[in-house]
């Protein structure tokens, strides 16, 4: 029984080791297997996996920024409109003024930064709740998209399309696979092994208990096995396809923002503000600057997501960005973020986004209509969270709580104060 106890404790989120990555992969594997059986093996085909990454990478990028907004105690309803507005501005500028596409990307990021600064000013320095500011922004920038584009579609040049519809190129000898995708998978395997080794070394230096070596071996074998499997699927697609460029952008953002939120002072300040804004301010955290930068960052990522979508669609149109903010918010909350702020992780939000993406993809593969897809997604989100909340209120087993425990233990170390009236009042101003 001791070996079974060790396996449960260390493999599924115990404090003896870093089990965050395994928890994410195990959750996704369960969902993938469900739809793999239901769709008769279509879910894990190379073409479908490539399509999932290409089609939903922009939502996952939005989830990264939305996580930071929600952790800080706010909400952003304007991201879809900001993405659409940026897309039409960049498309029109490249079409009418022959702007080179690299400069078009830079222009889009600057537009996003300017919009974020505008909205951040109202939230951080005027004190208008983010919900109201971004609701106004949703209307303002949706109207701006239609005004600038005259409700027409505007095509974008071929080079620009690569960020949304491009793939890793074919290089090196003919191996029957895309060699750069194979290299990417090899780097991922090496990164998993190095991270596990580094975690064990850190615990040893701190004289803390580490997971038994055999448990670590099982965890690494599972994770490396899944990485190898998915790498071969992406690398073995039809000629001309491989791992999407938009997926590369997403991976880079996940790594960068995960490091920022976990290992930098600025990242920890966001959690402090969302957990207790009054205490954070008394501790020296510059509350206004944190709120300003969080809102500005969200709009920059929305602009990037909008450009990726336009690049994949080959044109910008008046219907771009509709309901994107709802998908991003759903991804963050499914990923374990707290409504009141102060709790959530980048990796958890990516899990939530992939859950919604795979659910949507699996239903489409089964030929379910778009109307029923929306109904099912809404019911699944509501019932899953409601069941988890009820279970926790009754002191019973919590599915979401168990799956998210590794995220909380390893990425969000903000202490939780005992509930009291003062702390509730402190949270109220930043609820957004």
Protein Blocks (a to p, Z undefined) as FASTA:
>chain_A
ZZmmmmmmmmnopakbccklmmmmmmmmmmmmmmmmmnnommmpmklmmmmmmmmmmmmm
mmmmmmmmmmnopacfklmmmmmmmmmmmmmmmmmnopafklmmmmmmmmmmmmmmmmmm
mmmmnopafklmmmmmmmmmmmmmmmmnnopacdddfklmmmmmgccddedjdehiafkl
mmmmmmmmmmmmmmmmmmmmmmmmnopacddfklmmmmmmmmmmmmmmmmmmmmmmcehi
acdfklmmmmmmmmmmmmmmmmgmklmmmmmmmmommlmmmnopafklmmmmmmmmmmmm
mmmmmmmmmmmnopacfkgoihklmmmmmmmmmnopafkgoiacfklmmmmmmmmmmmmm
mmmmnopafklmmmmmmmmmmmmmmmmmmmmmnopacfklmmmmmmmmmmmmcccddddf
klmmmmmmmnZZ
